[in-house]
Structure formats: structure tokens, C-alpha cells
Amino acid sequence: MDVRMELSRILIRDVVDHQIIELREADAPTESEARRFPIVIGLPEAQAIDRRLKGIEILRPQTHDLLANVIERLGAKLESICINDLSDHTFFAILKVRTKDGELIEIDSRPSDAIALGIAGSVPIYVAEHVLEAATREPF
């Protein structure tokens, strides 16, 4: 079963190569009961997520903007993001895209790219239960 999550925070530190985003369980009964875990991402992805969260527009499209434009121009819609696997401290994700013909297709993605793509459109983020269990018990 997939668990609905939300972006809880983003930590950007320009002095290091890796940045951190934290996902939090969206439907937990209380804040203290919400499961959460970090994902280490690169600086460009962190900056793209931050920029899209803040609605900051730039002159030319970056990769996430380009992909969003392609999906839209093809008449498709990004329906959700799912972080579906964790292996050797590496998270894996899929984009669930609905085509104009109604077909739901899954596209392999890095979680950071998926979140950067979906965050501006309030696309729901899900995490597979087995991934959430592993991520909340393993030290990162």
C-alpha cells in the first residue's frame, strides 16, 4: 500500500554537495505520530524544488520545466509521484502520467526530479509502505 506524504522541509546548504529534503506522512493523526524521513539530493535539484515552491520564474526553462511543458503539450497530466523502492540507501521513484487517451503510464525517475516536477502543481507524493518502513528505521 502507498502512503500519502508531503514535503516537510528542504535544507539547502551551498557549502556542501548534498542537500536534504524531508518527507512527512500527510494523513497521520497528529504531528508527533507522523512518520518522516530524509532524502539526500543534489544542489541543482534542491534549488529547483525551492524555486518551484516559491513560484519563482526564470527566463529559460530548466529540465523540470521542460518536462512539465512536454507532458502538458502532449495532452497528458502528471497524476502522482510514488517513491517505490529503496536499495543501498538509494531511493527510486515513478511518475504516474495520464495520457490524453486515458492510459496511466509509469515513468522511472529520481525522487528529487519527480518532486521538483510535481511540487509546483501540487501533485500528490506517495511512498510505498515497505520503503517508508525501511527509511524510518535506517540511519541516513
Backbone hydrogen bonds, N-H to C=O, Kabsch-Sander energy under -0.5 kcal/mol:
donor,donor_aa,acceptor,acceptor_aa,energy
3,V,127,V,-2.9
5,M,125,I,-3.2
6,E,24,R,-2.2
8,S,6,E,-0.7
8,S,22,E,-3.1
9,R,22,E,-1.3
11,L,20,I,-3.5
12,I,10,I,-0.6
13,R,11,L,-0.6
16,V,13,R,-1.5
19,Q,41,I,-3.6
20,I,11,L,-1.8
21,I,39,I,-2.3
22,E,9,R,-2.7
23,L,37,F,-2.5
24,R,6,E,-2.6
25,E,35,R,-2.8
26,A,4,R,-2.3
27,D,4,R,-0.6
28,A,25,E,-0.7
33,E,30,T,-0.7
34,A,30,T,-0.7
34,A,31,E,-0.9
37,F,23,L,-1.9
39,I,21,I,-2.6
41,I,19,Q,-2.7
43,L,17,D,-0.8
46,A,42,G,-2.2
47,Q,43,L,-2.7
48,A,44,P,-2.1
49,I,45,E,-2.5
50,D,46,A,-2.6
51,R,47,Q,-2.7
52,R,48,A,-2.4
53,L,49,I,-2.5
54,K,50,D,-2.0
55,G,51,R,-0.6
55,G,52,R,-0.6
56,I,51,R,-2.3
57,E,55,G,-0.5
66,L,62,Q,-2.9
67,L,63,T,-2.5
68,A,64,H,-2.1
69,N,65,D,-2.5
70,V,66,L,-2.5
71,I,67,L,-2.6
72,E,68,A,-2.3
73,R,69,N,-2.9
74,L,70,V,-1.8
75,G,72,E,-1.8
76,A,71,I,-2.3
77,K,98,R,-2.1
79,E,77,K,-0.7
79,E,96,K,-2.9
80,S,96,K,-1.3
81,I,124,P,-2.3
82,C,94,I,-2.3
83,I,126,Y,-2.9
84,N,82,C,-1.0
84,N,92,F,-1.0
85,D,92,F,-1.3
87,S,90,T,-2.6
90,T,87,S,-1.5
91,F,89,H,-0.5
92,F,85,D,-2.5
93,A,109,S,-1.9
94,I,82,C,-2.3
95,L,107,I,-2.7
96,K,80,S,-2.9
97,V,95,L,-0.8
97,V,105,I,-2.8
98,R,77,K,-3.0
99,T,97,V,-0.6
99,T,103,E,-3.1
102,G,99,T,-1.9
105,I,97,V,-3.2
105,I,103,E,-0.7
107,I,95,L,-2.3
109,S,93,A,-2.5
114,A,110,R,-2.5
115,I,111,P,-2.9
116,A,112,S,-2.3
117,L,113,D,-2.3
118,G,114,A,-2.6
119,I,115,I,-2.5
121,G,118,G,-0.7
122,S,119,I,-1.2
123,V,118,G,-2.2
125,I,5,M,-0.8
126,Y,81,I,-2.6
127,V,3,V,-2.1
128,A,83,I,-2.6
129,E,1,M,-2.3
131,V,128,A,-0.6
132,L,128,A,-2.5
133,E,129,E,-2.7
134,A,130,H,-1.8
135,A,131,V,-3.0
136,T,132,L,-1.9
137,R,133,E,-0.7
137,R,134,A,-0.7
138,E,134,A,-1.8
